[in-house]
Amino acid sequence: MKTAPVARKVEINGIVQGVGFRPFVYQAAHRHGVRGTVANTATGVCIHVEGAPEKIAAFCRELAESPPPLAHITAMVISEETPAGRTAFTIAASSRQDQRGTLISPDVAVCDDCLAELFDPANRRFRYPFINCTNCGPRYTIIDDIPYDRPKTSMKAFAMCPQCQAEYDDPMDRRFHAQPNACAVCGPSVGLCAAGGAPVACDDAVAAAADLLKAGAIVAVKGLGGYHLAVDAENHAAVARLRRRKHRDDKPFAVMSRDLTAVAHYARATPAEAALLTACQRPIVLLAKSSPQPLAAAIAPGNRWIGVMLPYTPLHHLLLAEEFSALVMTSGNLSEEPIAIANDDALTRLEEIADYFLVHDRDIILRSDDSVVRRAAGATRFLRRSRGFVPTPVFLKDPAPPVLACGAELKNTVCLTRGDQAFVSQHIGDMENLATFEFFQETVNHLKRILDITPRVVAHDLHPDYLSTRFAEAQGDLRRVGVQHHHAHIVSCMAENQVAGPVIGLAFDGTGYGSDGAIWGGEVLVAEASAFHERVALLDKVPMPGRGRGHPRTLADGAQLSLGRIRRGLPQAGSAFFEDRGRKQNRDSCGHDPTPFQRPADLQPRPAVRCGCGPRGNPLSCHLRGAGRHGAGNGGLRRTRAALCGRLGGGRGQAHPAGPDGSRRGGGSACRGSRSRRQRPVSLHPGGPFHTTVRCAALGNRAWAGGLERRRLSEPSAVHRP
């Protein structure tokens, strides 16, 4: 007896758009002999299916157990329906609903099938730098809105040719509904130009760029999430020149090699590290250097480790195929600025660094730096979670209200929550210049739009002068919650591991503003998600000339000062360092010599420089007018913090009340002029109830003394903010 057909509605949530899920469903339906329809929705994918009960059961089982490689199912709900008498299985158009909860796939590396076509002279996409399919290619960096369809991506500017359109429309094709689908006839194109924008005449821009790299040129290469600055990693002079032009003294560069065989010539990869290198996310993986080391020493000076990645775009593969052992591929920016993504912006900002530019005309909607990971204690540890992993959420133990978390100042990321999902953004950077702050705002707005999250709460660091805190304060319609820096780190670990607490948390990430107004660093807290109850252990406070970034001898001086071992002035070595470095390298712009750092009787730190020639009684204003590494002397690449605070209503141009010593904190342009992060203004209030913050002008560094802005809890208004 023939079984009567039944009908089921299958709703699937997760990363199921832009990853070949609908053609997979279509093909599975044909294999199992069921009828119906499948469509993208704003929450995922919806399937209406009819047929024999056992065939529907087998169909649903395949969906759950064997999804496409890039798909990630977070929920699958099957409910009964009344049969509608469908006679075939079809793919319906996407719908847009009020609630939009779909997950978006991260950008992924080019797949093996596309690579084979890329290097096949008989294939119509031979050497086409933008080859892709439903199993690979750009996703997050080209999406402007959801549902994920071509008109809502940066590919909307490229109409498909008849051959590409036929692939796009064929459910049995690997490029069915591959939104970035294109070829050399109808898709994006690549070009080569010199610094200044003049086009370079050549038949093959990629091959010409490779020749320039071999000759020692620095080439800015537009990639998936932004520009890279590339040089031949074996060319010592080229690497040194890149380091000088980028103003990057010793921070390591990452390198890219074509395959694991090439990597083995200069680094040692364990099987687990090799698996990370070849994963579809293609992160930078920290590997132990080999000895002898064939790559330029300036890539990672004084470091036993080197950051390595394999190519993840067709363009990268074409470059690396030109017989390079490795290419330096470092972020296309000046140090501490966001990476460039637009061609015009890159030509302007990188003109003094790059000799040539390998550009293309597919827009990057949102920049995304390379992710960085390492293996430690048997697990993969993120140093930077960005391209390839964002915007995949971290799943929480319990649902949470919609929250926008604004992050801290250094290595900033933001986070939005929706139910039991926490969406951590890509790496934003150090929030100390206007360009990074604008990128911060752009990322917040983009995530709110594509995830359809309207936060009800905004969380921020306790530090009152972080730009992320100022941004949170400007969100007047949201409830604000201040979170202590180290407690935030501990709760992040709890959330990622779905631990409820209470826990004993160890946070040794660096310094952070404490709940008592002092700078903390190295904390052991008894904590729960909502609060921490006790500081079980902590490091003693010491003066920190250079805010921990000064010469080691100055930190030793601070420690000895705290221990009472300095009676008058500094130890001999420290004094010589202060005097020599201060007088020879960091003479105030007014021509005054710095005077030695002196220890007052109560061990409170005092300014390294006292020079009373500045306006408004600010002893350091003359020093702060210096151009600095990126200051006004070269066109003001560091735009003023006053501009940032002015946008947030911070009123930095206003007069400030006198401090305990009668001086005023110099507001306005004297303190907030164009400068690098190494030229911050400070409050100078020796004595009184404060563990005073000072700028060690003799170091010319980002210098705050220990105990930043500690105040008496009974007098909250007494805090003098830098």
N, C-alpha and C positions, 0 to 999 in steps of 0.2 A: 504494500500500500504506500503510495507516494505521500511524503510528509508535506503538510501545508507550509508555505513560505511564511517566514516571520520577518519582522523589521526591528532594527536597533539603531539608536542614535549613539554615536561614539564621540565624546568630547575629549580632546587631548591638549594639555597645556605643557609648556616648556619651550625649549629651543626647537621649534618645528616649522619655522618659516625661513626661507632662503637657504635651506639645507637639503633640498631635493625630497622633502617629505611627501608632498602631494603626488609626484610621479611614482614614488615608492608605493603609496597607497593604491594608486591606479593600477600599477603592475601586479600588486598582491591580489587585488580584487579579480583581475583576469585569471590569475593562477588558481584561485579558489572558486571561480565561477559564481561570484555574487554580483549584484547590481546595486546601483545607488549613485551617490555623489559625494565629493569631498571639496571643501572650501576653506581658505584662510579666513580667520576671524580676528578680531582685535584681541582675543584672549588665547589664540592658538590655532587649532584646526578642528573643524566639525565634519563628521562623516555620517551620512544617512545610508544604511546598507540593508538590502533585502535578499533573502535566499533561504536555503535550508538551514535549520538550526546548527547542524554539525559543521556546515561550511562557514557560517558566520563565526562560530567559535574558533575554528582554525584560522580564519582571517584575522580576528582580533588577537589571537595568540601570537601570530607573526608580527603584528604591529608592535606589541609590547616587548617581544624578545629579540627582534632582529631589525631595529630601526636603522636608518642611514648613519654612516659614521660620524657625521657632525651633529646629529640630532641628540637631544637630551630631554627625555620625557619626565616631567615632574608630577603629572596627574593624568589619569585616564578614567573617565566615567562612562559607563555603558548603561543605557536606559532603554526600556521597551518603547516601541512606536507602532502605530497602525500602518500596515503595508499600503503603499501608494501605487503599486503596480508598475514600478520602474522596469524598463526593459534593457537597460544598458548602464554601464558605469561611466560617469563623466566628471570632469573637474570644473567646478563652478567659479565664478568671479569672486574676488575677495570682497568682504563686507567691512564696513566701519561702524562700530557700535559705540555707545556712550562710554562704557567701561573698557579700557584697553589694558589688558594684562599680559600680553604676549611677551615672551623673552626673545631677545635679539641675539643672533649668533655673533661671536667675535670674528675678527678677521683671521683667516687661516692661510697656511702656506699652499702654494700651488701643488696639485696632486700629481701622482705618477702618470696618470693617463694624459693629462695636459702637457707634462714635461716631454713625454714621448712624441707628441704632436709638435711641440715647440722645436725639436731638433730633427724632425723628419722633413727632408727636402721635398717630399712628394705631398705633404700636407698643406692645405691652403693657409694655415696659420703658422707656417714655418718662420721662426724668428720673430713672431709677433709678441711684443713685450706685455700685452694685456690679456693673454689667453687665460680662460677660466671656465668653470662649469659649476653645476650645482653642488659639487663636493669640495670646492676650493675657491679661494679668491677673497676680494674685499667684501666686508659686510658693515660692521659698525662705523667705520670711518667714512662711508659714503651714504649712510642713511640720514635723511633729514626728518622723516616721520614714519609712522606705521599706519596701516599694514605695510609690510615690506614688499612693495611693488616698484617697478622701474620709474614711474613718474614721481616717486617720493625719494629718489636717490640722485646722486650727481650724474648718473647715466642718462637722465632725462634729456640731456642736450644732444644725444646721439641716437638718431633713428636707425633701426636695424635694416640691413640690406635684405633682399629676398632669401638668400641662403641662411643667414642668421635667424631671420624670422621663422623660417621653416623648422629650424632646430628648436627654437623657443616654443613653438606651438605643438611639437610632437611629444606626446606623453612617454613614448618609448625611447626618447633621445636623452643622452646624458646632460644636455643643456636645456632641457625643458624647464621653462620659467626660471632660467638662470638670469637674474636681473642685470648683471654686468656683462652679459654675452655680447661679443663684438668680434670684429676681424679688422684686417688692415683696410678694407674697403669702406667700412662704415663707422669704425670705432675711434677711440682716442689714438693720438699719435705722439711720438717722442721727437725731440729736437735738441740740438746742441748750440749753445751760444757762449760767447766770451763774457768776462766780467764787464758790466756796463750794458749788456743786452744785445750786442751785435751778433747776428746769426753766424754760425760757422758752416760754410758750404761743405757738404759731405753726402755720400750716398747712404751710409749706414751710421746713424748718430751714435749707437751703442758701441760699434767697433771703433769709431773715431775717438770716443771718450776713453776706451780701453788703451788706445795708443798714447793718448795724452797722459794717462795714469802711469804707463810704463816709462814715459819721459820725465816723470817726477812732478807732474802738475797736481794741484789740489782741485778736485772736481766735486761740485755740489750735485748730489743725485736725488731727484724727487722719488720717494718711495711710496709705501702704502699709507703710513700715518704721518709723514712729514719728510723733510729733507735730511739726508746724511751728508757729511763731509768725508770724502773718500780720498785716500792716497794708497800707494803701493806699500804694504806693510814691511817689505824688505828694503825699502829705500830709506836709509837712516836720515838723510838730509831732508827729504820730503816730510817725514814724520816730525822732525824737529821744527821745520818751518810751520807746519800746521799747529803745533803746540804754541809757538810764539804768537802766531796771528790770532789764535782763538783765546789768548790770554788764559791758558789752562796750564798752570805751573807743573803739577805732578799728578793730577787725577787721571786714572788709567783710561785709555781708549779701548773700545771694543773692536774686535776684528771679525771678519767674515771669510769663510773658506767654502769651496764648492762641495766638499764631502768629508766624511770621517777620515779617509785616507790622507787627504791634505792636512787635516788637523793634527794627525799623528806625527807630523814632521816637527811640530813645535810645542805640543801639549800632550798630556796624558789624560785620557778619558776612561773612566770605569764603565762597565756595562750600563749601570744606572744613568750615568752622565751622558753616555752615547744615546740612550733612549730619550733623554730630555732634548738633546740636540736635534734628533730626527723627528720629534713629535710635531703634530700639525701646527702647534702654537709657535714653534721656532723661537724660544726665548734665548737671550744671552745666558750662557752657562759658565760659571767660574770654574776653570780647570787649572791643574798644577802645570807650571811651565816645564818643558823638557830642557835638558842640558846636554850639549851646548844649545844655545838659543839662537836660531837663525833670523828671527824677526828683530826689528829695530828696538834697541833698548829703551827708547823714549816712549814706546807704546804703554808700558806699565812700569815706570822706573822704580827700582827698589822694592818690587812686589814679586812674591813667589807665584802669584796667580795671574791668569789672563782671562778676560771675558771673551767668549767665542760664540758665534752663532753661524748657522748654515743659511744659505739663501732661501728666502720665502716668497719672493715675487719672480715672475718670468724675467723681468729686467735684471734682477740680481744674478739669475742663472746665466743670462747672456754675457754679463760682465765677467763673471768668475770663470766662464768657459775659455777666456782669452789667456789661459796659462798663467794665472796668478796663484801663488802659494796662499796668499791671504791679502785682503784689503782692509785697511782701517776704515771702519764705518761708524763714525761718531756723530752725535746729534748736530743738526744743522742750525746752530745758534751761536751767539756769544754766550760765554759762561753765565749761567743763572737766568737766562731769558728763555721763553718758550721756543720750541723748534719752529722753524718757518714751514708753512704749508702752501701758501699762495706764491705763484711765480714772481709777481711784482715785488712782494715783500721779501722773498729770498734774494732777488737781484739787488735790492736796496740794503738789506741788513747784512748779507754775506759778501758784499762786493769787496771788502777789504781782506777777506779770508780766502775765498775761492778764486781760482784762475779761470775756471770754466763751469758751466751749468748744464747738466743733463736734465731737461725739463719735459713735462708732458701736459696735456690739456684736460685730463680728468681731474675735476676738483676734489679736494679732500675736505669733507664737511667738518670733521673734528679731528684735530691732531691726536696722535697716540704714540708715545715713546715706546721703544723696545722694552719688553719685560726682562728682568734680571733674576736668575735663580742660582742656587747652589745646593749641593747635597751635603747634609750634615746630620750626624746621629741617625743615619738610616732613613732619612726623610728629605723631601724636597722643600727648601726654605726660600720664600720670596724675599728678595731685596727690593724689587720693584714689580708690582703687579699692574700690567698695562696691556699693550698690544697682545692679542691672542687669547687673553683671559677676560678682558672687560668687553661687554657688561654682564658676564655670567654672575649671578648673585651668590652671596654666601647665605646658606639656609640657616635660619635661626631656630632655636629650640621651641620658642613660643611666639605667636603673632605679636606685633608691635604696632602702635599707631603710626601714621605717616610722619616721619621725622627727617629733617634735613640736618646733617652733621657737617659743620664747616671746616673741621680739621684745624691744624695748628699753623705754624709759620714755615718751617722747613719741610721739604719733601711733602708738600700738601697734597691731599686727595680729599674729595667730598664723598658723602654717602647719603643715599636716600633709602628709606625703608618702606615696604609695602607688605603688610601681612607678616609672613614668616620669611620674607626675602629682604636681604640687605644688599643694595647695589652700590658697590664701591667704584668710584670713577677711576679712570686712567690717571697716571702720574701727572700732576699739575706743575709742581716745582716749588721753589722757594718764593714765598709771597713778599717780595721786597722791591718790586718794581711795577710800573703801571701795566706793562704788557702781560705779566703773569697774573695780575689782578683781573685784567679784562678776560683772560683765558679762564680764570676761575669762575667769573660770572657767566661766561658763555657755556661752560660745562654744566653748571647748575641749571641754567635754563634749558639746555638741550636734554639733559636727563629727565627733568620734570616733564618735558613735552613728549619724548618718545616713550616714557614709561607711564605717562598720564598719572603722575603723583602730585597731589596738592598737599604739601606738608602742613601739619598743624602745630608742630614744635620745631624750633631751631636750636641746635646744640652747638656750643662753641667753647674754645679754650678759655681758661680763667685770665690769661694775660690780657690786660685792657687795651694794649696798643697793637696787638696783632691785627692785620688787615682783615683776616677772617672773622675776628671778634667784632671789629667795626661794622663789617657787612651784616653780621647777625643782629647787631644793635639797630641797624637800619630797617630790619624787617618788623615794622611796628605792629603788624596785625598778627604776629605769631608769638606764642609763648616761648620765652627764652630760658634755656637751661645752661648754666656754666658748668664745665666739667674739668676737674683737675687733670693735668697732662698725663701723669703716670697712672692714675686710676683709669684713664681712657685706654691706655695700652693694655692694662690687665683685663679690662672688660672686653676688649677686642679679642684677646686670646680665649676668653670664656665663651664669647659668641661663636667664634669659628669652630670651637670644639664642643659646642652645645652643652656647656657646663653651667649649672645653676648657681653654685656657690652656697655658702661663703667659701672663699679660697684664700690661701696665702700667696700673694702675687709678688713676683720679683720684676721690677722695671728698671733696667739699667741702660736705657736708650740715650740718656743725656739729660740736659737740664730742662726744667719746666716750671712754670709759675705755681707756687704752692698756695694752699688755702690760707696761709698766714701772711701772704704777700711777699715771702722770700722765695729765692730760687732754690728749688729742690733738684736733686739728681742722685740716682742710685737709691731706690725706694723699695722697702719690703712692707707691703700693705695687707692687712686683713680686709678683704673686700667682697662685696656683692655687686650685682649689676647696678643697683640704684645708688650705692654709696660705699665708701670705705670707712671702717670703724676705728682703725688704729694704725699708726706708723710703727710697726714692730721694730724696724731697724732702718737707719739712714746714715749717710755719710756726713761727717762734721762739715760745717760751712767754713770755707776758706776764701780769702780774696782771690779773684781770678783775673789778673790783668790779661787782656786779650780775649776775655770771655771763653777761655779754654782753647783759643786758637793762636795764642802767642807762642813765643819761643819757650821750650821746656824749662829753661832757666828762670824765666819770669814766673812760671807756675810754681817752681820750687821756692822762689822768693815769697810768693803768696802763702805757701804752706808754712814756711818758716815764720813769716809774720804772724800767722794765726797761732802758731805754737809759742810765740813770745820769744823767739830766738834772735830777733832783730831789735836791738835797743835803740840805735840811732841810724837812720838811713838804711842802706842795703848791705848785704855781704859783699865782699870785694868783687867776686865774679859778677854778681848781679848788678852792682853799681857800674862796673865797666861796661856791661851790656847796655844798660839804660843810657849811659852817657854817650858811648860811642855810637850806638844805633840811633839814638835820639838826635844827637847833634849833627851827625854826618848825613843821615837819610831822611829825617822827618822834622827838619827845622820848620817852625811855624811859618805860615805865609807872610806874617808880619815881620819876620826876621828875628824873632826872639828865640833864644835857646830854651829848651825844656830844663826844668830843675829836677833834682832827684826825687824819687818817690820816698816819702818819709813816713815813719811810723808814729802816729800819735799815741799818747799814753794809754788810751782805752782800746788800742788795737783796731780802731775803725779805719778802714782804708781811706786814703785821700787821693786827690787827682795827681797823676804823674806830671802834669803840666799846669802851672798857674801863670797866666799871662793876662793882665787886666786891661788889655787894649780893645776888647770887643764891645759891641753895642749892647745895651740893656744889661750891662754888668755881667755878661756871659763870658767867663774866663777862656772858653775854648772857641768862641765864634770865629776868631781870626784863623785858627787852624782848620775849621770846618769849611772855610771858603776855598780851600785848595781844590784843584780840579780832580785829583785822584785818578785812579786807573781808568775809569769810564766817566769822568766828570765833565764839567762844562768846557774844559779845554779841548775836547774832541767832539763837540756838538751835542753833548748831554745825552749819551746813550742811556744813562740811568735817569729817567724822568723823576721829577720830584715826588717825594712822599707827601708833600703838601697837596699835590694834585690828587693823590689817592684819597687822603683824608678829607679834602674838600668835597669830593664826590659823595662821601659818606656823611657829610655834615660835621666833620670833626673839628672844624674851626681852628686849624693849625696857625692861621695868621693872626689869631687873637693874642692880646697881651696875657701874660701869665702872672699869677701871684708870686710875691717874693718868697724865696725859700728861707730856711732857718738862719742862713748866714747873711740874709739881706739881699742876695742876688736874685735875679729873675732868670727863669728858664727861657733862653732866647727863642721866642717863637718866630713865625714867619720865615722869610727866605734866608735869614742868616743861619738858622739851624737846619732848614729843610731844603737847602739848595741842591742842585744836581750833583750826585755823588754816587759812588759805588757802595756796596754793602759794607765796605771797610771804613766808611766815614760817617758813622752815626753820631748825632748830637746826644748829649746826656744832661742830666741834672747834676749839679755840683753842690752838695749840701753836706759838708763835713760836720761831724759832730751831731748832736741832737739825737732823737729817738730812732734814726734810720741807720740801717746797715747800707751805707750809701752806694749807689751806682756811680761809677766814674768811667770816663773814657781815657784809656792809656794812650795819649797822643804820641808818646815816644815809640810805640809799636806800630802806629799807622794801621791798626787792625780793628776788627769788629769787637771792641773791648768794653766789657762791662765787668766791674768788680763783683765778687761773690756777694750773695745775699741781696739779689736784685729787689729793690723797692720794698724791703721788709718794713712793715708798719706795725704800730700798736693796734691790736684788734679793736680797742675801745675808741680809736680815732681813725675810722676809715677814710675820712676826707684828707688825712695827712699824707696820703700816698702821692709822691711826685713822679709822674710818669715821664719816661724818657721820650 
